[in-house]
Amino acid sequence: MDASRAGTLAAQLARKSSVTQGYIAKLELGMKKNPSLPTIKKLARALGVPVTELLE
């Protein structure tokens, strides 16, 4: 996947989850290691997956 497509997908996830695109980027890059449970819940809901899937 090219960088522009990845950025577009991150922006869409940010809008759907109410988590900032910058925070999502830091998670993807491993710069943030332990997101809070409320953040994980928001991301899981936006992605349509169970929270447990994001914890694996």
C-alpha positions as CSV (number, residue, x, y, z in Angstrom):
1,M,0.0,0.0,0.0
2,D,1.4,3.4,-0.9
3,A,1.9,6.2,1.7
4,S,-1.0,8.3,0.3
5,R,-3.5,5.5,0.5
6,A,-2.3,4.6,4.1
7,G,-2.7,8.3,5.0
8,T,-6.2,8.4,3.6
9,L,-7.2,5.2,5.5
10,A,-5.7,6.6,8.7
11,A,-7.7,9.8,8.2
12,Q,-10.9,7.8,7.8
13,L,-10.2,5.8,10.9
14,A,-9.4,9.0,12.8
15,R,-12.8,10.5,11.8
16,K,-14.7,7.3,12.6
17,S,-13.0,6.7,15.9
18,S,-12.5,10.3,17.2
19,V,-8.9,9.3,17.8
20,T,-6.4,11.8,16.2
21,Q,-4.6,10.8,13.0
22,G,-1.3,11.7,14.7
23,Y,-2.0,9.3,17.6
24,I,-3.0,6.5,15.1
25,A,0.2,7.1,13.2
26,K,2.3,6.8,16.4
27,L,0.5,3.6,17.2
28,E,1.3,2.2,13.7
29,L,5.0,3.3,14.0
30,G,5.3,1.8,17.5
31,M,5.9,5.2,19.1
32,K,2.9,4.6,21.4
33,K,3.0,1.3,23.1
34,N,0.1,1.2,25.5
35,P,-3.1,2.9,24.3
36,S,-5.8,3.3,27.0
37,L,-8.8,0.9,27.0
38,P,-11.2,3.7,25.9
39,T,-8.9,4.4,22.9
40,I,-8.8,0.7,22.0
41,K,-12.6,0.6,22.3
42,K,-13.0,3.5,20.0
43,L,-10.7,2.0,17.4
44,A,-12.3,-1.4,17.6
45,R,-15.8,0.1,17.1
46,A,-14.6,2.1,14.1
47,L,-12.9,-0.9,12.6
48,G,-15.9,-3.2,13.3
49,V,-13.8,-5.7,15.2
50,P,-14.0,-7.0,18.8
51,V,-11.6,-5.3,21.3
52,T,-9.9,-8.6,21.8
53,E,-8.7,-8.6,18.2
54,L,-6.7,-5.4,18.8
55,L,-5.2,-6.8,21.9
56,E,-3.6,-9.9,20.2
